[in-house]
Amino acid sequence: MHALQYELTLPADYDTGIIRDRVARVAHLLDDWDGLGFKTFLLRERGVHGSPVSQYAPFYLWNTVEGMNRFLWGGAFQGLVNDFGRPSARQWSGLAYEEGTAAGAPAAFAVRRREPVPDGVELSELMAEAARETRRIADEDGAVLAAAAVDTGRWELVRFSLWTHDTPKAEGDVFQVLHMSAPGRDPLPRGRQW
C-alpha cells in the first residue's frame, strides 16, 4: 500500500467553483483505474473549518506501484500539470489501513494530519502505535476509513481518515470530499502492513 498526495494552494480570491467543475468533469476517469485503492478529490477553503488557505489536495491509496506509476507517467497526471503546473507529489509507505464504522456510507469530509517522526524514538513502537491509532479512529462514529503511512526520506507520519459528518474525531486539516474513486478499496489490506 502506498499513499500519494499533492496540494495546489489557490489564491485567496480563487473561485473554488472552478475546482468543483473540474472534479465533476474528470473524476470518473479514475473510477476503474487498475492498481488504485482509492482517490479522494479534496478541497479546503480559506476560513472554513479553520483552514488558513484554499487548497485542492487529492489523496490516494494505491494497491500497486504499477498503478501509481501508470497514473503519474502514463498521461493522466499530465492534465493537472498542464492546467496548474507541476506540484510536489508526496509519497508515503503504508503502515495501516482500516475500514470504519460507517464504511458503507459516502464520505463527506477528510482529515489529514502530518507529523514528524521524532529523533530518538523506538521506530517499531511508534509505528505500532500509529497502527493502533488507525484502528481507534476507524472505530469512531461516522468514520468511513482510516489509514497511516510514513515517509522515511523526511521521517514524517501521515494519518488520513474519511468521515460522514463535519465533526470528525481526528485532529488535522479538514477537507471537503468532492468525489471518491475507489476501484480497489475492497482488496486494500486491513490492519498493520508488516
N, C-alpha and C positions, 0 to 999 in steps of 0.2 A: 504494500500500500504506500502510495506517495501523495503528498499534499502539494498543491501549487496555488499561488495567489499573486496577482498583480493589482496595483492600485493606480487609478487615474484620479489625481486630485484636481478638482474642477475650480474655475474662478468663482468667487463669491456670488457673482450675478449670473452664473451659468443657468440656463433653462434646463432643469433636470428632465423635462418632458422629452428632450432630445434623446437622453439615455433610455427612458421608458419606451419610446418609439423604436429605438434600435433593438432593444431586447425583444420587443413584440415581433420585430421583423426577422431576427436571426436566431433566437433561442432554440427553436425547433430543430435546427441543424445538428445539435448535439444529443437529441433525444434518443438516438440509436447508435451513438459513437462507440465502436468496439474498444474495450480496454478502460472506459470511463466508469468509475463507480457512480459519481455524481458531480454535477457542476451547479453551483448556486450563483445566480446573477444577482449581485448585491449592490445596494445603493444606500449611502447615508447622506443626509442633508444637513448643512450647517444650521445649528440651533435646534435640531430635532434629536431627542434622546441624548442631549448633552454633547452632540458632535460639534467640534470646532471647525470642521471643514465639510465640504461636499465631495464625495468620492464615489466612483464606480469601481468596485473591487470584487470581481468574481473569485470564488473559492472552489477548488476542485479536489476530489479524492480519486486517485487513479488506481485501478486494479493492476495495470501493467505499465511498465516504462515504455513499451512499444506504442501503446495507445496515446500516451502523453507526447512522445516524440512525433508521432504522426500529426497530432494537433499543432505542435509548435513548428515543425519543419515541413509539413505537408501542404501548407497554404491557408489553413483555417485561421491561425493566429495572425497571418499577414494582413487580413482585412482590418483588424483592430489597429495594427501598426500603421497601415495606410491612413486611417482616419484620425488617430490620436498621437502617433509617434510610438517609438518602442519603449515600453515600460520595463522596469526591472521585474522579472518573474521569479519570485521567491519559491524555493522548493524545500520540503522537509521530508524526512523518512518517517513512516508511520510507526507510532507507538501503541495506539489502542483505538478501537472503534466499537461503539455500542449503539444499538437501536434503542430509542427512548420509549417512555410510557405512552406517547402519542404517535408511535411510528407510522400508523396508517393515515394520519391527518396531514393536510397540506401545511408546509412551513410558511410562516408569515414574517418571522424575524430570525436573525442570526446574531450570535455573539462570537467575536474573535478576540482572543487575548494572547498577546505575545509577551514573553518574559525571558530575561537572560538566565542561563544555567550558571549559578554562582560558582566561582572558583572554590576548590577545596571540598566540594561535596562528594559523597559516595554516589557515583553515577547510577549504579544498579538500584539503589534505594530511591533516588529521585525519579527515575523512570518508572519504577513500580508504583510510586505514589501518583504519578501522572496518570497511569492506567487506572488506579483506584478512583481518582477524581473523575475520570471519564465515566466510569460506571455510576458514581454518585450523581453526576449531572444528568445522565440518561434516566435515572430513576425519579427525577423531579417531575411534578405535574406539568404537563404541556411540553415536555421535551420530545422532539421528533427524533433526534440522534445527537451523539456527541463523539468527538474524536480528539486525539492528541498526537502530535508529531514533533520531531526535533531536527533542527539544522545543526549539524556537527561542524560546519565551517564557521558559523557565527556563535555557536553554542547558545541556541535560542529554542525555547519551547513555544509551540503554538497550540492553543486549546480552541476548539471550534465546536459550536453547538447550534442546533436549529430548534425553533420554538413555534408553537401555535399562537402565542399571545405576546403582548408587548411588555410583560413584566417577568423576564427570564430570571431564573435562579442561578445565574452565572455572571461573573464580572468580566468586563471588557468593552470593546467598541460594539455598539449595536447598529445593525444594518437592517434595512427592509429587504425581504426576498422578493424579487420581481418575477423570477421563474426558477424552476429546478428541473434540470435534465438528469435523469437517474437510470440510465440503461443497465448499469451493472451494480446497482446498490445491493440487491439481494445477495450476490456472491461475495461482497466485501467481508473479509474475515473478522469475526467478532472477538472481543477481548483483547488482551495484550498481544503484541506482534512478535514476541520472542519466547 
